[in-house]
Amino acid sequence: MPESDVLKLATTILLAAGALRFLWGRLRPSETKSPSAEKQASPKAGSDPNSSSPEQGLWIYFGSQSGTAESFAKELEQEAETHGISATVVDMEDFEADVFQQHKSVILVVATYGEGDPPDNAVEFFKWIQDETLSSDTLQGMHYTVMGLGSRQYVHFNACGKAAEKHMARLGANCIYERGEGDDDQNIEEDFEQWKGNGLWPAMCKAMGLAAEESAGDAQALEAPEAVLARLPLRVELAENVKQLPVDSLVQVGGADVLGKWYFNASLAPVVVCDELRQVADPDAGKTTKHIDVSVKQLPAVDWRTADNLEVLPENPESEVEWFAQRLGVGDQLDSHLTFLRAEGLEKPVKKPFPAPCLVRTALELYCDICAAPSRGAAKRLASLARDEEDRSALEALLQNREAYQLLTGERGRLNLREFFELFLSSAELDLGAFLQLCPRQKSRPYTIASSSKEDPSKIGICVSLVQEEALAFEQLFKEVAELGVAIPKASAHLQRLGDGASKPRQFRGVCTRMLCTKTAPGHKLWIFARASSFRLPRRTTTPIIMLGAGTGMAPFRAFVREFRAESGSRTRTLLFFGCQKRDEDFIYKDELEDALALQPPALKELVTAFSREQKDKIYVQHRLKQKADEVKQLVADGAYIYVCGAVGMGKQVRDELVAALGSSDYVDRLQSEGRYIEELW
C-alpha cells in the first residue's frame, strides 16, 4: 500500500475513534439509569486538604452522618472570612494523619452516631486519634476547639465530641475554647449559635495572633447577591432529550457532600405490600398507620438484618414542586432533562450534588428540601439574593433574632420554604442552577425495620404512622413575630390572599410520612438505604427477652416476633409490653401477635397490653411494667436483654420504673453499658 494511502487510512481510523468516543460520552447518561448506577470510582473533588499549606489558616474538619455537622462546618468557614481568617473545610473521610499534624489551628465538628459511635466518614480519624502508641507531643503547637453533636436521648450523648477533645489534649494540642454540645433532641441549631456567640471567634483570633481590627468583620451582614452567585461551582443546562445534553468530564459522580453521597448509594426498591394496620383509620384526621414491604430481591447491595434501620427518601408534593418550577422560570420544563457543567472559568473537578442527568421534576421532587424552612445558615445564603432593601433589612433583623426565627420555623410556626420565599424573598433573583446549589438538600428518614431477615431476606418491612400536627394560624404567628421586633415585608399581602383562612390553625404533615401513608401503593418505588441499628438479639436462645413499645415503637418487636417464628419458638422466655389507645382502633399487628402466642411452641411467650383510652385513668406501658416488676426483676437476674422503642417521654418513664424495679439507677446504667438495655427513642 502506498505511504499516502497508509496515512489516509490512519487518519480515518483516528477520526472514527474520536467520533465514537464523543458519541459514547453523549449517549452514556440516560434517564432510565438509577443513581446507584453512577457509583463508579472517580477522583476526589471539593475541599482538598493538600490544596493549601497545612500550617496556614484555620482547618475545619467534620464528621457527619446526616449532613448537620457538615453544614455547621461550612457556616464556620464563611464566618471565618468575616474575621479575616482563611479557612478550609475538610471531610474526615479525607483525613490524612501527616497533613493533620502540620495544622496550627483546627476546629472539629463531630456528630455521635448510634450507641456512641463515630459517623461513617470519621471512623479512620477516631481510630488514629485514639491510638495509644502516639506520643504526647504528636499535636504539640496546635490550637483547637470542638463542637460535638448528638442527642440526649442516648446514654452516650456527644461521646465523639468528648473523645475528640480528650485525645487531642492527650496528644499535646492546646484547647483554646470550650467544647460545644448540640442536642438534636432539642434545638441543635440554637446550641450551635450559642456556642459560637459565647466567644469562639475572639478566642480563635487570639490563638492565631490576629489583631482586633483584623477580626472585626460583620458576620451578620448579608453579602451582595453577586458574591454568593460567583462562588457557585456549577451551572445547569436543560434539554428536551437527554442525548442533547452537553457532557463535562470534570463534573464527577459520587456526591459533593454527605447527603449527596447518600443519593448515589441509595437503591430503588419496589413496594410490594402497603396495608393499613389500624382497625379504625381516618387519614383526614391523621389516624393512619401503614405496614409497607419493599422487595430487595434484585438489590444485592442492600445489606440488612432484623430490626436494622431503613432510610427512605421522601418525595415533595406536586404542588410545591410546581410552585418552585414557576418561581424559577422552568414551569413548562418540568419534564426536560438537566445536567451540571462547571461554572465559567472553573478549571478544577467538581462533584455533582445529586445524580444527573435527571428530569427537572426529579431534581425538585427528590433532592430539594422545600417542605421545611431552611436552617439559619441556609436562610442567610438565600437571603443574600434579595434585591429589595426592605426585604434585606427584614431578613437581617430576622436572622439576628433567634427567638423570632425559631418561632417562625419551629414546631409552632412550621414555615416551609415556599412561604419563606413568599414572605421574605419576593425580590430574590435566581435561576434553577443557583437554586439547586443553594437550597438545602432533602434528607432521608430512618424507620426501624419491622421484619426478619431470617424469615425472608428478600423483603424489608417498615411500620409508619402519619405525622400530622397543628401549627399557628398565620394571623397569630405574624402577630407574635411582630411582638418580637421583626417585621415581615409581605405579611399583609399574605393574610389578604388567605382571606378567612388566615385566622385558622394550619395543618402540618411530615413530608415522608405523608408520602408513605397517603401516596404509596404496591408498584410505587422508594429510594432506600439500610443501616445497622443497635437492636440485636442475643445469640443464646435461652437468654430472656423483655420488649417495651408503644404505637409504631412496635416495629422492631414485630421484627423480633417474626424472627422467633423463624426460629421455631426456640426462645422460650420472651415478654412483650405494648401500648396504644384502644384495642379495637389502633392495636397494630394484633392478629400476628395473637397467632404467635397460640403457636406450639409459642413464638411469643407473654404479651402485656396497655390501652390508655379504655378507662377513666390512662394506663401506659410503664404502668404495666410496674405491675410486673417482680417478674421483670427475675428475668433481669437471669440475664435478660431489655429493648425499649417509642417516644422519648415514654422511654424516660419506662427507665424510671425499671430503676424502681431493680433498685438502682447504677444497675440500669450498667445494663446499658453491657448492651443489655437498648433504647431507640424519638
C-alpha positions in Angstrom: 0.0 0.0 0.0 1.4 3.5 -0.9 2.6 5.6 2.0 0.0 8.3 1.3 -2.8 5.7 1.5 -1.5 4.4 4.8 -1.5 8.0 6.2 -5.1 8.5 4.9 -6.2 5.2 6.5 -4.6 6.0 9.8 -6.2 9.5 9.8 -9.6 7.9 9.1 -9.3 5.4 11.9 -8.3 8.2 14.4 -11.2 10.4 13.4 -13.6 7.5 13.7 -12.3 6.6 17.1 -12.6 10.2 18.2 -16.2 10.3 16.9 -17.1 7.1 18.7 -15.6 8.3 22.0 -17.6 11.6 21.7 -20.8 9.7 20.9 -20.3 7.4 23.8 -19.8 10.3 26.2 -23.0 11.9 24.9 -25.1 8.7 24.9 -23.9 7.1 28.1 -26.1 9.1 30.6 -29.8 8.1 30.4 -32.9 8.9 32.4 -33.5 5.2 33.0 -30.2 4.8 34.8 -30.6 4.8 38.6 -28.4 7.0 40.8 -26.7 3.9 42.1 -25.6 3.1 38.6 -23.2 6.1 38.9 -21.2 4.6 41.7 -18.1 4.0 39.7 -14.8 5.3 41.2 -13.9 8.9 40.5 -11.2 11.2 41.7 -12.0 13.2 44.8 -13.1 16.8 44.3 -14.1 19.6 46.6 -12.1 20.6 49.7 -8.6 19.2 49.2 -6.6 19.1 52.5 -3.4 19.4 50.3 -4.5 22.4 48.3 -3.3 24.9 50.9 -0.3 25.0 53.1 -1.3 22.8 56.1 0.4 25.1 58.6 -1.5 28.2 57.4 -5.0 29.3 58.2 -7.9 27.5 60.0 -8.8 23.9 59.3 -12.3 22.8 60.0 -12.8 19.0 60.0 -16.3 17.5 60.1 -17.6 14.0 61.0 -21.2 13.8 59.8 -23.8 11.1 59.4 -26.8 13.1 58.3 -25.2 16.3 57.0 -25.7 18.6 60.0 -22.1 18.6 61.1 -21.1 19.3 57.5 -23.5 22.3 57.2 -22.2 23.7 60.5 -18.6 23.4 59.3 -19.4 25.3 56.1 -21.1 28.0 58.2 -17.9 28.3 60.3 -15.8 28.6 57.1 -17.9 31.5 55.8 -17.9 33.3 59.2 -14.1 32.9 59.4 -13.8 35.0 56.3 -15.6 37.9 58.0 -13.0 37.8 60.8 -10.1 37.9 58.4 -9.3 34.2 58.7 -8.6 31.9 55.7 -10.4 28.7 56.5 -10.7 25.3 54.8 -13.4 22.7 55.4 -12.3 19.0 55.3 -14.4 15.9 55.2 -13.0 13.5 57.8 -13.2 10.8 55.1 -10.2 12.7 53.5 -8.3 12.7 56.8 -4.5 12.2 56.4 -2.5 12.0 59.6 0.7 13.5 58.2 -1.2 16.5 56.9 -3.3 16.9 60.1 -0.3 17.0 62.3 1.0 20.1 60.5 -2.0 22.3 61.2 -1.7 25.1 63.8 -5.4 26.0 64.1 -8.3 23.4 64.0 -12.0 23.2 64.7 -13.5 19.7 64.9 -17.3 19.4 64.3 -18.2 15.8 65.1 -21.5 14.0 65.4 -22.1 10.9 67.6 -24.0 8.1 65.9 -25.9 5.3 67.4 -24.5 4.0 70.7 -21.6 6.4 70.9 -20.1 5.5 67.5 -18.3 7.9 65.2 -20.1 8.7 61.8 -19.0 6.5 58.9 -16.8 9.3 57.5 -14.9 9.7 60.8 -14.0 6.1 61.6 -10.4 6.4 60.5 -9.9 9.8 62.2 -11.0 8.4 65.6 -9.0 5.2 65.1 -5.9 7.3 64.6 -6.6 9.8 67.4 -7.2 7.1 69.9 -4.0 5.2 69.0 -2.2 4.8 72.4 1.1 4.4 70.7 1.1 8.1 69.6 3.4 10.3 71.7 2.2 13.1 73.9 3.8 15.7 71.6 2.2 14.5 68.3 0.0 17.6 68.1 2.2 20.0 70.0 1.8 23.5 68.7 -1.8 23.0 67.5 -4.7 25.1 68.8 -8.1 23.6 68.6 -11.7 23.5 69.8 -14.6 21.0 69.3 -18.3 21.3 68.5 -20.0 18.0 69.3 -23.4 16.9 68.0 -25.7 14.3 69.4 -29.0 13.6 71.2 -29.6 13.4 74.9 -32.0 10.5 74.4 -28.9 8.3 74.1 -26.8 7.4 77.1 -23.6 8.1 75.1 -24.6 11.7 74.4 -21.9 13.6 72.4 -19.4 10.7 73.1 -17.4 11.5 70.0 -17.1 15.2 70.8 -15.9 14.4 74.3 -13.5 11.7 72.9 -12.1 14.1 70.3 -11.4 16.8 73.0 -9.8 14.3 75.3 -7.5 12.7 72.8 -6.5 16.0 71.1 -5.3 17.2 74.5 -3.6 13.8 75.2 -1.6 14.3 72.0 -0.4 17.8 73.0 -2.8 20.1 71.3 -4.0 23.2 73.2 -7.8 23.7 73.6 -8.5 27.4 73.2 -12.3 27.4 73.6 -14.8 25.3 75.5 -16.4 22.3 73.8 -19.9 22.9 72.3 -22.6 20.3 72.7 -25.5 20.3 70.3 -28.6 18.4 71.2 -30.7 17.1 68.3 -33.5 16.2 70.7 -34.0 19.9 71.5 -32.7 22.7 69.3 -29.3 21.8 67.8 -29.1 25.0 65.7 -29.6 27.2 68.8 -26.9 25.2 70.6 -24.5 25.8 67.8 -25.4 29.6 67.6 -24.8 30.0 71.4 -21.5 28.1 71.2 -20.3 30.5 68.5 -21.7 33.6 70.1 -20.1 33.0 73.5 -16.7 33.9 72.2 -15.5 31.4 69.6 -14.0 34.0 67.2 -12.2 36.2 69.7 -10.6 33.1 71.1 -9.6 31.8 67.7 -8.3 35.2 66.5 -6.2 35.5 69.7 -4.8 32.0 69.2 -3.9 32.8 65.6 -2.3 36.1 66.5 -4.8 38.3 64.7 -5.3 41.8 66.0 -8.8 43.0 66.9 -9.1 45.3 63.9 -8.2 42.4 61.6 -11.1 40.3 63.0 -13.8 42.9 63.2 -15.8 41.8 60.1 -19.6 41.9 60.4 -20.7 38.3 60.5 -24.3 39.3 60.5 -24.4 41.4 57.3 -25.8 39.9 54.2 -23.5 39.5 51.2 -24.1 41.1 47.8 -26.1 38.7 45.5 -23.2 38.7 43.0 -20.8 37.5 45.7 -23.0 34.5 46.5 -23.6 33.5 42.9 -20.0 33.9 41.9 -19.0 31.2 44.4 -21.3 28.6 42.9 -19.1 25.9 41.2 -21.8 24.6 38.8 -24.3 25.7 36.2 -27.2 23.9 34.7 -28.1 23.0 31.2 -31.5 21.8 30.0 -32.6 19.8 27.0 -35.8 18.0 26.0 -33.8 14.9 25.0 -31.1 13.6 27.3 -28.9 12.9 24.3 -28.8 16.6 23.5 -27.2 17.5 26.9 -23.5 18.5 26.9 -21.0 16.5 28.9 -18.4 17.9 31.2 -15.9 15.1 32.2 -14.7 17.1 35.2 -18.2 17.2 36.8 -17.9 13.9 38.6 -20.3 11.5 40.2 -20.3 10.4 43.9 -21.9 13.4 45.7 -20.5 16.7 46.8 -21.4 16.2 50.4 -22.8 13.7 52.9 -26.3 13.8 51.6 -25.1 13.7 48.0 -23.2 10.5 48.8 -26.4 9.0 50.2 -28.2 9.7 46.9 -25.5 7.9 44.9 -25.5 4.9 47.2 -29.3 4.5 47.5 -31.3 1.7 45.8 -34.7 2.0 44.2 -36.9 -0.7 45.7 -40.5 -1.6 44.6 -43.3 -1.6 47.1 -45.0 -5.0 47.2 -47.2 -4.6 50.3 -48.9 -1.5 51.7 -51.5 -2.4 54.3 -53.5 -0.3 56.9 -52.7 -1.6 60.4 -55.3 0.3 62.4 -58.7 -1.3 63.0 -60.2 2.2 62.5 -58.4 4.5 60.1 -59.2 8.2 59.4 -56.4 9.7 57.2 -58.0 13.1 57.1 -57.7 13.2 60.9 -54.1 12.0 60.8 -55.1 8.5 62.0 -53.5 6.0 59.7 -50.6 3.5 60.2 -49.2 1.5 57.4 -47.1 -1.6 57.1 -45.0 -1.3 53.9 -42.9 -4.1 52.4 -40.3 -3.4 49.7 -38.7 -6.0 47.7 -34.8 -6.1 47.7 -34.6 -9.4 45.9 -32.9 -7.8 42.9 -30.8 -5.4 45.0 -27.7 -7.3 46.3 -26.2 -4.0 47.5 -28.9 -3.7 50.2 -27.3 -5.5 53.3 -29.7 -5.7 56.3 -30.6 -7.6 59.4 -33.6 -7.9 61.6 -34.6 -4.6 63.3 -32.0 -2.6 61.4 -32.9 0.9 60.2 -34.3 1.5 56.7 -33.7 5.1 55.4 -36.3 6.3 53.0 -36.0 9.4 50.7 -39.3 11.4 50.6 -40.9 12.9 47.5 -42.0 16.5 47.7 -45.7 17.2 47.0 -46.5 18.0 43.4 -48.0 21.4 44.3 -44.7 22.5 45.9 -42.6 21.2 43.0 -44.8 23.1 40.5 -44.7 26.4 42.5 -40.9 26.4 42.6 -40.7 25.5 39.0 -42.8 28.5 38.2 -40.8 30.7 40.5 -37.5 29.6 38.9 -38.8 30.1 35.4 -39.0 26.5 34.4 -42.7 25.8 34.9 -43.1 24.5 31.4 -39.9 22.4 31.6 -40.5 20.0 34.4 -40.1 17.1 32.1 -37.0 18.4 30.5 -33.6 16.8 31.4 -30.9 18.7 33.2 -27.2 18.2 33.7 -24.4 20.0 35.6 -21.5 21.8 34.0 -18.7 23.6 35.7 -19.2 27.4 36.1 -17.4 29.6 33.7 -13.7 29.9 34.5 -13.6 27.0 36.9 -10.8 24.5 36.0 -10.7 22.0 38.8 -13.0 18.9 39.1 -16.4 19.3 40.8 -18.7 16.7 42.1 -22.4 16.6 41.3 -24.7 17.4 44.2 -27.1 14.6 43.2 -27.4 12.1 40.3 -27.8 13.8 36.9 -28.8 13.8 34.1 -32.3 13.7 35.6 -35.6 15.4 35.0 -36.2 18.9 36.4 -39.2 17.4 38.1 -37.0 14.8 39.8 -34.4 17.3 41.0 -37.1 19.4 42.7 -39.1 16.4 43.9 -36.3 14.3 45.4 -33.3 16.3 46.1 -34.5 19.7 47.4 -35.8 20.2 51.0 -38.7 22.5 50.1 -41.3 21.4 52.7 -39.4 22.8 55.7 -37.9 26.2 56.5 -34.2 26.5 55.9 -31.7 26.4 58.7 -30.4 29.9 59.7 -27.2 29.2 57.7 -29.0 28.2 54.6 -31.5 31.1 55.1 -28.6 33.6 55.2 -27.2 32.3 51.9 -30.7 32.6 50.2 -31.3 36.0 51.9 -28.3 37.5 50.3 -30.1 37.1 46.9 -32.8 39.5 47.9 -32.6 42.8 45.9 -35.2 44.9 47.6 -33.7 46.9 50.6 -36.8 46.4 52.7 -36.5 42.6 52.2 -32.8 42.6 53.0 -33.3 44.8 56.1 -36.1 42.5 57.4 -34.1 39.4 56.7 -31.1 40.8 58.6 -33.3 41.5 61.5 -34.9 38.1 61.4 -31.6 36.2 61.2 -30.2 38.1 64.2 -33.3 37.4 66.3 -33.0 33.8 67.3 -36.3 33.7 69.1 -38.3 35.1 66.2 -36.6 32.7 63.7 -37.3 29.7 66.0 -40.9 30.8 66.3 -41.4 31.0 62.5 -39.6 27.8 61.7 -40.1 25.6 64.8 -43.0 23.4 65.9 -45.4 26.3 66.4 -44.7 28.2 63.2 -43.8 25.4 60.8 -43.0 27.8 57.9 -41.9 26.0 54.8 -39.5 27.1 52.1 -42.3 28.3 49.7 -43.8 30.5 52.5 -40.3 31.8 53.3 -39.9 32.9 49.7 -43.3 34.5 49.6 -42.8 36.4 52.8 -39.1 37.5 52.6 -37.6 36.7 49.2 -40.1 38.0 46.6 -37.3 40.2 45.2 -34.6 37.5 45.1 -33.3 36.8 41.6 -32.1 33.2 41.0 -32.4 30.6 38.3 -32.7 26.9 38.6 -29.0 26.2 38.6 -28.4 28.6 41.6 -31.4 27.3 43.5 -30.3 23.6 43.1 -27.0 24.6 44.7 -28.3 26.9 47.5 -31.4 25.0 48.5 -31.0 22.7 51.5 -30.7 19.0 50.4 -33.5 16.6 51.1 -32.7 14.2 53.9 -33.8 10.6 54.1 -35.9 9.5 57.1 -35.0 6.4 59.2 -37.5 3.8 60.1 -36.9 0.7 62.3 -37.2 -2.4 60.2 -40.3 -4.4 61.2 -39.3 -7.7 59.5 -37.0 -10.6 60.0 -34.0 -11.2 57.6 -34.0 -14.8 58.9 -37.6 -15.3 57.8 -37.4 -13.6 54.4 -34.2 -11.8 53.4 -35.8 -10.6 50.1 -38.3 -8.3 51.7 -38.0 -5.4 54.1 -40.9 -4.2 56.1 -41.4 -0.9 57.9 -44.2 0.5 60.1 -45.2 4.1 59.6 -47.8 6.4 61.2 -48.8 9.7 59.6 -47.3 12.7 61.4 -50.0 15.4 61.4 -49.9 18.4 63.8 -51.5 21.8 64.2 -49.4 24.9 63.6 -50.3 28.5 64.5 -52.7 30.4 62.2 -50.7 32.9 60.1 -52.5 35.8 61.7 -51.4 34.8 65.2 -47.9 33.8 64.0 -47.3 37.2 62.4 -48.6 39.0 65.4 -46.2 37.1 67.8 -43.2 37.6 65.4 -44.0 41.4 65.3 -44.1 41.5 69.1 -40.5 40.1 69.0 -39.5 43.2 66.9 -39.3 41.6 63.4 -41.2 43.0 60.5 -42.4 40.6 57.8 -42.4 42.6 54.5 -45.2 40.7 52.7 -47.3 39.8 55.8 -50.3 41.9 54.9 -50.5 40.7 51.3 -50.2 37.1 52.5 -53.0 37.5 55.0 -55.2 39.2 52.4 -54.6 36.4 49.9 -55.6 33.8 52.5 -58.8 35.5 53.4 -60.7 33.7 56.2 -58.0 31.0 56.3 -55.5 33.5 57.8 -57.1 33.1 61.2 -57.4 29.4 61.2 -54.8 26.9 62.6 -52.8 25.3 59.8 -52.2 21.6 59.3 -48.7 20.3 59.2 -47.9 16.9 57.7 -44.5 15.3 57.7 -43.2 15.0 54.1 -42.1 11.4 54.4 -45.0 10.0 56.4 -47.4 11.8 54.1 -45.9 10.1 51.1 -45.8 6.7 52.8 -49.2 6.8 54.4 -51.3 8.6 51.8 -49.5 8.3 48.4 -47.7 4.9 48.4 -49.2 1.7 47.0 -47.9 -1.6 45.6 -45.9 -0.8 42.5 -44.6 2.5 43.8 -40.8 2.7 44.1 -38.8 4.1 47.0 -35.2 5.2 47.3 -33.8 3.3 50.3 -30.6 2.6 52.2 -30.3 0.0 55.1 -28.1 0.9 58.1 -27.3 -1.2 61.1 -29.0 -0.5 64.4 -28.2 -1.3 68.0 -31.2 -3.7 68.2 -29.6 -7.1 68.1 -31.0 -10.3 69.7 -28.5 -12.3 71.9 -27.0 -15.3 70.2 -28.1 -17.7 73.0 -31.7 -18.5 72.6 -32.1 -19.3 76.3 -31.5 -15.6 77.2 -34.7 -13.9 78.3 -36.0 -11.1 76.2 -38.0 -8.1 77.5 -39.6 -5.7 74.9 -41.4 -2.5 75.6 -43.0 -0.5 72.8 -45.9 1.9 72.2 -47.5 2.9 68.8 -45.1 2.4 66.0 -42.5 1.6 68.6 -43.8 -1.9 68.0 -41.8 -2.1 64.7 -38.6 -3.8 66.0 -40.7 -6.1 68.2 -42.8 -7.2 65.2 -39.4 -8.0 63.6 -38.3 -9.9 66.6 -41.6 -11.9 66.8 -41.2 -12.8 63.1 -37.6 -13.9 64.0 -38.9 -16.0 66.9 -41.3 -17.7 64.4 -38.4 -18.4 62.0 -36.5 -20.0 64.9 -39.5 -22.3 65.6 -40.1 -20.9 69.0 -36.7 -21.8 70.5 -36.7 -18.7 72.6 -39.0 -19.7 75.5 -38.7 -16.6 77.7 -40.0 -13.6 75.7 -42.1 -10.9 77.2 -43.6 -8.0 75.2 -45.3 -4.9 76.6 -47.3 -3.0 74.0 -49.3 0.2 74.4 -51.8 2.0 72.2 -55.1 3.9 72.8 -57.8 1.3 72.2 -57.7 -2.4 71.3 -60.4 -2.0 68.6 -58.9 1.1 67.0 -55.1 1.1 66.9 -53.9 -2.3 68.1 -51.4 -2.7 65.3 -50.2 -6.3 64.4 -52.9 -7.6 66.7 -53.7 -10.8 64.7 -50.0 -11.6 64.2 -49.3 -11.3 67.9 -52.2 -13.5 68.9 -51.1 -16.1 66.3 -47.6 -16.0 67.8 -49.0 -16.6 71.2 -51.1 -19.6 70.0 -48.3 -21.4 68.1 -46.9 -24.6 69.6 -44.3 -24.0 70.8 -45.3 -20.3 71.1 -43.2 -17.8 69.1 -44.1 -15.2 71.9 -44.4 -16.4 75.4 -46.2 -13.5 77.0 -48.0 -10.3 75.8 -48.9 -7.5 78.2 -51.0 -4.7 76.8 -51.8 -1.2 77.9 -54.8 0.6 76.3 -54.6 4.2 77.5 -58.1 5.4 76.5 -60.3 2.4 77.5 -60.8 3.6 81.1 -61.0 6.8 83.1 -57.4 6.8 84.3 -54.9 6.4 81.4 -52.8 3.3 81.6 -49.5 3.2 79.8 -46.7 0.7 79.2 -44.8 1.9 82.2 -47.8 1.2 84.5 -47.9 -2.4 83.2 -44.1 -2.6 83.8 -44.6 -1.5 87.4 -47.3 -4.2 87.9 -44.8 -6.8 86.5 -41.8 -5.6 88.5 -41.1 -8.8 90.3 -41.2 -10.9 87.1 -39.0 -8.4 85.3 -36.5 -8.3 88.1 -36.2 -12.1 88.0 -35.7 -12.1 84.2 -33.0 -9.5 84.5 -31.3 -11.5 87.2 -31.4 -14.4 84.8 -29.5 -12.3 82.2 -32.4 -10.7 80.2 -31.9 -8.2 77.5 -34.3 -5.2 77.6 -35.4 -3.3 74.5 -37.4 -0.1 74.5 -38.8 1.7 71.4 -41.1 4.7 71.3 -41.4 8.3 72.2 -38.7 10.0 74.4 -41.2 10.7 77.2 -42.3 7.0 77.2 -38.7 5.9 77.3 -37.9 8.1 80.3 -40.8 6.8 82.3 -40.0 3.2 81.4 -36.5 3.7 82.6 -37.7 5.3 85.9 -39.9 2.2 86.5 -37.1 -0.1 85.7 -34.8 1.7 88.2 -37.6 1.3 90.8 -37.9 -2.4 90.0 -34.2 -3.1 90.0 -33.5 -0.8 93.0 -30.7 1.3 91.5 -30.0 3.7 88.7 -26.4 2.5 88.6 -27.7 -1.0 87.9 -29.7 0.2 84.8 -26.6 2.2 83.7 -24.5 -1.0 83.9 -27.1 -2.9 81.9 -26.9 -0.2 79.3 -23.1 -0.2 79.2 -23.1 -4.0 78.8 -25.5 -3.8 75.8 -28.4 -5.4 77.7 -30.6 -2.3 77.9 -31.1 -0.8 74.4 -33.3 2.2 73.6 -34.5 3.6 70.3 -36.5 6.7 71.0 -37.7 9.8 69.0 
